[in-house]
Amino acid sequence: AVMEGRTVLDLAEGLQLRRVRVMGACRIELSGFNDTMRDRLRAYGLFGEIISWKLRMFVPTDASGVGILTEVLDTYPVARVGEREAA
């Protein structure tokens, strides 16, 4: 549901997972992280890109993404499932 863009997941500690479109490709972005979380998230397998002078973190959308997403959700459980607003 997240990859289809219909759902936004609010996670523990203020994190949020949502689908975004970057450079013409759909990605799953993790937002709301702080500097102390960054290294842990990279260790899980998320990758970061500097876009408009801001670090953004993404979950890979290939086969490895499922395991990475599982690690993230084990550490930061889902607090709320929300519907994505229509654009």
N, C-alpha and C positions, 0 to 999 in steps of 0.2 A: 504494500500500500504506500510506503514511503517512496519507493522508486517510481511508482506510478504518479506521484505528486499529489495524491489525495489526502495524505495524512502527515501531520507534524508530531514528532514525539518529544515531549518535555521530559528530560531525565533529571536525576538527582543532581544537586549542587549547581543548578542553573544552566545545565547543558541542554542543547536542543538539536535534534536531527531533522533535516528536511531536504527535499530534493531541490536543487538549484540548477540553472543552466549557465555554464561557464564555457566560453570559447566554442559555442555551438554544441556542446556535449552535456548530457544530463549527469549530474553527480550527486552524491549524498554528502552534504556538508554537516559537520559538527561545529556548532557555534556556542559561545558562552564560556569557553575554556579560559583559564588564566595561565600565567607563565609557569607556575609550579606543576600544572597538569600536562604541559606540552611534552616533556620528555617521556612521561608515562604513555601518553597517547601515541607518540612515535614508536615506542617499544611495542605497542600492540599491533602496529602496522599501518596506522593512519599516515597520510603524507600531507605535507604543507606546501602551500604556494603563496608567494607574496603577490597580491593583486591590489592595485591602487594603494600601495605602500602599507598594506595591512596583511598580516599572516592569517590565512584561512586554512582549515584542516578538513580533509576529505577522507571518506571510507572508500577503498578501492571497489569498483563495481564488477571486478572479475571474480573467479571462483574463490580467491582468498578472502574476499570481503565478508563472507558468511562467518568464518572463524573470527575475524577481526571484530565484527559487529557483536558477536557473542561475548567476547572479552570486554568490550565497552559496556554492554548491557549488564554483565555480571558485576562490574565495578560501580557503574552508575545506573541503577535500575530505573525503569520507566515510572515517572510520577504521574503523567497525564498523556492521554492520546487525544489529539485535537484534529479537527477537520481543517484543511487548508482553505483559506479565503479565496474566493474567485477573483481572478485578476481582471 
